[in-house]
């Protein structure tokens, strides 16, 4: 496939993955506070294959997860996580529905980065990809992600049992 599209906001660059993103995403995926509410396991096997899975999804579907890079201040150029749209194959009942998801380093929390990046991805998914429906799968106790989803105009559609976390998780719909 050709080059990945890039999205820009006032403070962020959402871009394709680079080999140098592997170490910082591995560190983010190993942070127990970041992974506390994940809907899928984050062990070393998942971490090792993460970048390859991101690239494969883009190649197969023409969309996927963007690397998020800061554009402003002393941290300009810093990789802080990902935001994007991908099929949630970890839950076969939902694998056909595009999911808007995000995962950021703790240092990026509380600054509106997730909402800013996810809004740009949402708008691109609607305009460029003509995706009229997006979901987000959010652990019911993940208050930060619930706030982001609300700010994006999403609301809870239903719940589904997730055997990975052994409980019901919320399905948010745009």
Backbone as a ProteinNet text record, in pm:
[ID]
protein_1_A
[PRIMARY]
XXXXXXXXXXXXXXXXXXXXXXXXXXXXXXXXXXXXXXXXXXXXXXXXXXXXXXXXXXXXXXXXXXXXXXXXXXXXXXXXXXXXXXXXXXXXXXXXXXXXXXXXXXXXXXXXXXXXXXXXXXXXXXXXXXXXXXXXXXXXXXXXXXXXXXXXXXXXXXXXXXXXXXXXXXXXXX
[TERTIARY]
82.9	0	86.2	27.8	98.8	122.5	169.8	196.9	69.4	84.7	-28.8	-64.5	-192.9	-229	-179.7	-158.3	-125.5	-237.9	-261.9	-359	-285	-323.7	-264.1	-375.4	-345.2	-431.8	-343.9	-397.8	-320	-193.2	-199.8	-86.1	-27	-87	-50.1	-28.9	60.7	76.5	36.3	-58.5	-98.6	-42.5	46.2	124.2	135	193	221	330.1	346.3	442.8	583.1	679.9	822.3	887.3	995.4	1063.7	1102.1	1136.3	1176.1	1058.5	935.3	818.5	805.1	876.2	859.2	898	1009.7	1051.3	954.5	913.3	820.2	682.5	631.4	500.2	512.6	625.8	646.7	647.3	711.8	713.2	572.3	495.8	357.4	276.4	292.8	218	260.1	373.3	418	381.1	332.9	297.3	166.8	171.5	50.8	-65.1	-36.7	-144.7	-212.1	-134.3	-189.8	-272	-221.2	-286	-392	-415.6	-509.7	-647.3	-697.1	-832.3	-836.5	-727.2	-726.2	-824.9	-879.2	-974.1	-907.4	-775.8	-702.1	-570.2	-507	-383.9	-271.3	-176.9	-64.8	68.8	76.8	202.4	307.9	425.5	539.1	509.6	432.5	398.5	318.6	223.7	142.6	228.7	313.5	399	492.4	550.3	645.2	579.6	454.7	387.1	303.2	306.6	216.8	237	360.2	385.9	351.6	383.7	350.9	199.9	125.4	-20.3	-79.4	-21.6	-68.4	-47.1	70.5	102.9	13.5	-8.1	-93.2	-236.6	-289.5	-425.8	-435.7	-339.8	-339.4	-335.4	-246.6	-232	-359.8	-428.7	-549.5	-671.8	-687.1	-812.1	-801.5	-680.6	-665	-686.1	-695.4	-703	-649.1	-625.6	-571.2	-531	-431.5	-385.3	-276.2	-288.8	-188.1	-96.1	31.6	123.9	93.7	91.1	62.4	192.7	222	345	307.6	370.9	345.7	414.3	350.1	406.4	455.7	413.2	444.1	533.4	594.9	671.4	800.5	853.8	980.9	970	849.8	830.9	800.4	817.1	787	862.6	791.8	850	840.7	791.6	783.4	664.1	688	583.6	514.7	381.1	309.6	202.5	190.8	92.8	26.8	-95.7	-168.4	-314.8	-374.6	-519.2	-553.7	-665.4	-703.6	-829.5	-857.1	-973.2	-922.1	-970.7	-931.1	-1045.1	-1044.7	-1144.1	-1101.3	-1189	-1154.4	-1164.4	-1069.3	-1072.7	-1059.2	-1019.3	-1008.2	-1145.1	-1252.1	-1389.8	-1463.6	-1467.4	-1524.1	-1664.3	-1747.5	-1883	-1881.9	-1771.7	-1763	-1659.4	-1596.3	-1483.8	-1519.2	-1647.1	-1690.1	-1720.2	-1710.6	-1744.9	-1618.5	-1594	-1473.9	-1476.4	-1364.9	-1352	-1256.8	-1299.9	-1214.6	-1149.8	-1017.3	-947	-827.8	-779.6	-666.5	-590.9	-460.5	-373.9	-257	-242.9	-139.1	-52.7	70.9	162	101.4	127.6	72.9	108.8	227.2	271.7	180.1	106.2	16.3	-125.1	-152.9	-287.3	-320.1	-449.3	-497.5	-470.5	-431.1	-398.2	-486.9	-588.3	-677.9	-622.9	-510.1	-446.4	-534.8	-588.4	-671.8	-794.7	-861.6	-981.7	-947.2	-840.7	-800.3	-765.8	-686.9	-646.4	-764.8	-846	-959.8	-1063.3	-1082.2	-1176.1	-1125.6	-995.1	-939.1	-956.3	-933.5	-949.6	-1096.6	-1183.8	-1328.6	-1372.3	-1331.8	-1371.8	-1316.3	-1192.9	-1132.7	-1206.3	-1242.3	-1312.2	-1446.4	-1514	-1643.9	-1624.4	-1531.4	-1514.6	-1440.7	-1323.5	-1241.3	-1284.9	-1321.1	-1352.7	-1502.3	-1585.2	-1731.4	-1780.9	-1715.2	-1761.2	-1868.5	-1989	-2100.2	-2120.3	-2057.9	-2075.5	-1941.1	-1907.8	-1787.2	-1825.1	-1751.9	-1770.9	-1640.5	-1649.3	-1534.8	-1569	-1475.2	-1493.7	-1419.6	-1495.3	-1437.1	-1477.1	-1377.9	-1402.2	-1488	-1593.1	-1685.2	-1619.4	-1506	-1439.3	-1333.6	-1314.4	-1214.1	-1275	-1273.3	-1339.3	-1274.8	-1144.2	-1077.9	-1128.4	-1133.2	-1180.6	-1329	-1405.6	-1547.6	-1567.6	-1485.9	-1493.9	-1458.5	-1353.1	-1315	-1430.8	-1488.6	-1599.3	-1716.2	-1750.7	-1860.1	-1828.3	-1704	-1663.8	-1669.2	-1653.1	-1658.8	-1802.1	-1898.3	-2037.9	-2086.6	-2015.5	-2053	-2139.8	-2216.1	-2295.4	-2295.1	-2325.7	-2324.3	-2439.5	-2405.9	-2503.5	-2544.7	-2445.3	-2472.1	-2350.2	-2358.7	-2244.9	-2224.5	-2101.3	-2068.3	-1970	-1981.4	-1887.8	-1754.5	-1649	-1513.6	-1440.6	-1414	-1349.1	-1205.8	-1141.1	-1004.1	-1000.1	-1094.4	-1099.4	-1204.8	-1273.5	-1371.9	-1481.1	-1535.4	-1647.2	-1711.5	-1824.3	-1891.9	-1813.7	-1803.7	-1744.4	-1848.3	-1833.2	-1928.8	-1891.7	-1994	-1978.5	-2037.9	-1952.9	-1993.6	-2010.7	-2108.8	-2136.6	-2144.6	-2090.9	-2100.9	-2225.1
-119.3	0	124.1	234.6	361.2	419.9	542.7	607.5	626.5	619.7	639.4	787.8	818.4	959.5	1011.4	1139.9	1205.1	1300.2	1314.8	1411.5	1507	1632.3	1732.2	1804.7	1833.4	1919.8	2036.7	2122.8	2236.9	2192.7	2078.7	2037.3	1901.9	1831.6	1691.8	1658.3	1562.5	1498.3	1352.7	1306.8	1166.6	1110.6	1014.6	968.5	817.4	765.5	622.8	583	452.7	398.4	397.5	427.7	421.2	313.3	253.3	152.2	204.2	331.7	386.2	402.1	377.2	382	255.2	149.7	21.8	28.6	92	99.5	181.7	301.7	375.8	311.3	246.2	181.6	60.4	-8.2	-120.8	-70.8	42.8	99.1	137.9	199.4	236	110.1	6.5	-118.3	-197.1	-163.6	-229.9	-152.5	-31.9	50.9	-2	-52.4	-112.3	-14.1	113.6	211.3	233.5	233.1	248	125.3	7.7	-117	-167.6	-95.2	-138.1	-175.7	-101.7	-123	-180.2	-232.6	-283.2	-397.2	-403.1	-507.5	-630.3	-629.1	-744.9	-754	-870.6	-884.7	-800.2	-761.4	-679.2	-741.2	-873.3	-940.4	-922.3	-978.6	-961.7	-1009.8	-1116.5	-1165.4	-1064.2	-999.2	-896.3	-774.8	-735.5	-619.3	-641.2	-759.8	-789.1	-780.2	-818.9	-818.2	-695	-598.1	-483.5	-403.8	-361.9	-279.7	-354.4	-482.8	-562.8	-571.1	-586.7	-594.2	-460.7	-349.4	-217.6	-202.4	-238.2	-227.7	-318.7	-439.8	-534.7	-483.5	-424.9	-371.6	-260.7	-168.6	-61.8	-119.8	-218.1	-277.4	-347.6	-411.5	-487	-397.4	-296.5	-220	-75.2	-23.1	116.4	216.1	168.8	253.7	174.1	244.5	176.1	274.7	234.6	315.3	411.2	536.1	638.2	650.7	673	714	860.3	895.7	1033.7	1097.5	1211.7	1284.8	1427.5	1478.7	1615.8	1713.7	1826.7	1928.7	2052.2	2071.5	2197.6	2180.4	2288.8	2294	2215	2193.6	2121.3	1976.9	1921.8	1780.7	1761.4	1864	1853.5	1735.7	1656.8	1538.3	1412.4	1424.7	1308.7	1220.6	1089.6	989.3	966.9	977.6	963.4	854.5	778.1	670.6	657	603.1	585.4	619.9	654.6	674.1	628.5	560.1	520.2	437.1	384.6	299.6	164.5	58.9	-77.1	-172.5	-287.6	-389.5	-463.2	-472.7	-534.9	-688.2	-749.6	-894.9	-972.9	-907.1	-974.4	-1009.4	-950.6	-986.2	-1023.7	-1152.7	-1195.1	-1141.4	-1121.1	-1070.1	-927.4	-855	-715.7	-695.2	-800.9	-791.1	-725.3	-713.8	-652.1	-502.7	-450	-309.4	-227.5	-120.9	-41.3	25.8	9.5	64.9	183.1	293.5	408.5	387.4	378.6	350.6	441.8	446.8	531.6	469.4	495.3	455.3	552	620.4	722.1	698	744.2	741.9	825.9	785.7	858	1006.7	1038.6	1178	1264.9	1203.8	1278.5	1290.5	1226.1	1228.5	1366.6	1397.7	1518.5	1646.6	1636.1	1753.4	1764.8	1678.3	1683.6	1618.4	1549.5	1487.8	1377.4	1290.5	1180	1233.6	1330.4	1386.1	1456	1535.6	1608.1	1511.2	1409.7	1312.3	1228	1181.3	1095.9	1173	1301.4	1381.8	1394.5	1412.7	1421.1	1289.7	1178.2	1046.1	1019.8	1052.7	1036.8	1113.9	1239	1322.6	1266.7	1217.7	1157.1	1029.2	949	822.8	848.1	952.9	987.1	1046.7	1141.5	1212.5	1128.7	1077.2	1007.8	864.1	796.7	654	626.4	727.7	712.7	609.4	602.6	513.9	588.4	542.4	611.9	568.8	459.8	410.3	365	415.5	375.2	334	238.3	199.5	221.4	223.6	217.9	117.6	31.6	-70.6	-22.2	6.8	71.3	-3.7	-33.4	-94.2	2.8	-44.7	45.5	131.7	89.6	167.4	263	264.9	352.2	490.5	570.9	701.3	796.3	788.8	877	850.2	723.7	691.2	718.8	699.8	731.8	881.6	966.5	1112	1146.2	1083	1107.1	1068.9	951.3	905.1	1003.6	1052.4	1149.5	1277	1325.6	1447.6	1428.2	1306.1	1275.8	1260.9	1267.5	1253.1	1109.5	1022.4	881.2	856.7	748.8	706.4	553.5	501.2	356.2	294.1	198	124.5	-4.6	-73.9	-204	-247.1	-365.5	-428.4	-565.2	-613.4	-745.1	-809.5	-939.5	-1010.5	-1023.9	-982.4	-994.7	-1100.4	-1217.3	-1323.4	-1291	-1198.2	-1161.7	-1093.9	-1001.8	-932.9	-993.8	-1096.2	-1172.8	-1086.1	-998.1	-914.9	-847.4	-784.8	-706.2	-577.2	-537.4	-408.4	-330.3	-198.3	-111.5	-95.2	-98.8	-68	70.9	166.1	303	319.5	394.9	412.9	560.8	593.9	729.1	739.8
0	0	0	-41.7	-47.7	90.1	92.3	220.7	301.7	431	521.4	524.9	535.3	550	685.3	692.2	818.4	853.2	981.7	1031.4	1124.5	1121.8	1210.8	1285.3	1409.7	1488.8	1533.8	1616	1663.7	1736.6	1807.6	1890.5	1855.1	1759	1737.8	1590.8	1568.8	1438.7	1457.4	1377.4	1376.1	1246.6	1257	1142.9	1143.1	1035	1026.9	1125.7	1141.9	1237.7	1180.8	1266.1	1232.2	1318.5	1271.6	1354.2	1492.7	1502.6	1633.1	1729.8	1684.5	1773.1	1858	1819.3	1889.7	2036.9	2068.7	2209.4	2293.4	2247.6	2332.7	2344.7	2238.4	2253.1	2343.9	2340.3	2432.3	2576.6	2601.6	2737.4	2781.3	2690.7	2722.7	2752.2	2670.8	2688.7	2811.3	2869.5	2992	3118.9	3104.6	3219.5	3279.6	3401.8	3460	3477.1	3493.6	3505.7	3370	3261.9	3127	3090.2	3121.3	3078.4	3175	3280	3383.5	3328.9	3230.4	3180.5	3039.1	2989.9	2852.4	2833.2	2712.5	2677.1	2618.2	2611.4	2560.9	2635.9	2636.8	2713.5	2655.3	2739.9	2696.3	2726.5	2729.5	2761.1	2654.2	2678.6	2588.1	2446.7	2430.1	2296.5	2218	2283.3	2218.6	2186.9	2280.5	2261.1	2142.7	2132.3	2024.4	1887.4	1876.3	1747.4	1720.4	1809.3	1800.4	1672.8	1644.5	1525.3	1397.5	1393.8	1274.7	1255.6	1364.4	1355.2	1307.4	1353.9	1310.2	1159.5	1112	969.5	886.8	932.6	860.3	849.1	957.4	952.9	848.5	846.2	745.6	605.5	583.7	450.4	405	496.9	464.7	445.4	532.6	536.8	488.9	475.9	435	547.3	670.1	788.6	906.7	1016.4	1133.2	1241.3	1319.5	1431.3	1386.2	1428.7	1402.5	1523.4	1497.4	1601.9	1633.2	1760.6	1802	1848.1	1788.3	1817	1856.1	1959.6	2002.3	1908.2	1882.3	1794	1867.5	1990.8	2057.5	2179.9	2218.8	2342.5	2339.9	2458.8	2474.4	2430.3	2431.5	2395.8	2247.6	2166.1	2022.9	1962.9	1883.4	1820.5	1905.2	2026.7	2116.5	2081.4	2070.8	2051	2184.6	2187.3	2314.5	2312.8	2202.5	2200.1	2065.8	2066.9	1941.4	1957.5	1844.5	1831.9	1691.3	1674.7	1540.7	1538.2	1420.2	1397.6	1349.6	1414.3	1376.3	1410.9	1346.5	1378.5	1504.4	1604.5	1732.2	1727	1661.9	1642.4	1771.9	1879.8	2009.3	2067.6	2013.3	2051	1922.4	1888.2	1759.8	1731.1	1834.6	1812.9	1757.2	1778.3	1734.7	1624.8	1578.4	1485.4	1352.5	1321.8	1195.9	1210.3	1332.2	1357.1	1384.4	1310.3	1333.2	1471.1	1542	1677	1676.8	1734.2	1759	1895.2	1895.2	2019.6	2039.6	2162.7	2198.1	2313.9	2315	2426.4	2430	2540.7	2553.1	2675.3	2666.2	2781	2893	3014.4	3129.4	3127.8	3077.1	3072.9	2985.7	2895.5	2806.9	2863.6	2974.3	3031.4	3087.8	3088.1	3153.2	3076.3	2951.5	2870.3	2746.6	2734.6	2620.1	2494.1	2505.4	2388.7	2330.5	2415.1	2365.4	2292.7	2350.5	2287.8	2156.8	2156.2	2035.3	1922.5	1954.1	1851.9	1806.2	1900.7	1864.8	1783	1811.4	1731.5	1587.9	1570.2	1434.5	1360.3	1429.3	1366.8	1336.1	1428.5	1405.6	1281.9	1273.1	1159.7	1028.6	1030	911.2	872.3	971.1	943.6	877.2	919.4	859.9	720.7	706.9	579.4	474.5	506.8	408.1	386.4	494.4	486.2	474.4	492.2	490	590.5	705.4	812.4	891.2	882	946.9	1091.4	1131.3	1267.1	1322.2	1439.9	1510.3	1651.1	1704.4	1843.6	1918.6	2049.8	2138.8	2247.5	2278.6	2380.9	2504.8	2609.8	2727.4	2853.6	2934.9	3065.5	3147	3212.3	3283.6	3391.2	3445.1	3550	3495.6	3365.5	3304.3	3282.1	3387	3383.5	3282.6	3264.5	3167.8	3026.5	2986.6	2851.2	2835.7	2941.7	2935.4	2907.5	2972.5	2948.7	2804	2751.7	2612.5	2520.6	2542.4	2457.4	2461.4	2580.2	2591.1	2513.1	2526	2455.1	2303.8	2257.8	2114.5	2064.2	2155.5	2116	2119.2	2187.3	2195.1	2318	2312.4	2427.6	2432.8	2550.1	2567.7	2490.1	2406.4	2326	2396.1	2452	2513.7	2594.2	2649.1	2715.2	2653	2664	2612.1	2708.3	2723.6	2810.2	2738.4	2806.3	2753.8	2836.1	2778.3	2854.9	2896.1	2827.8	2863.1	2999.8	3023.9	3152.7	3245.2	3196.1	3273.6	3333.3	3249.1	3292.9	3173.3	3197.3	3095	3071.6	2945.3	2909.2	2830.6	2830.7	2764.4	2616.4	2531.9	2390.5	2370.4	2338.6	2311.4	2162.2	2118.3	1976.3	1942.9	1826.5	1774.9	1689.6
[MASK]
++++++++++++++++++++++++++++++++++++++++++++++++++++++++++++++++++++++++++++++++++++++++++++++++++++++++++++++++++++++++++++++++++++++++++++++++++++++++++++++++++++++++++++++

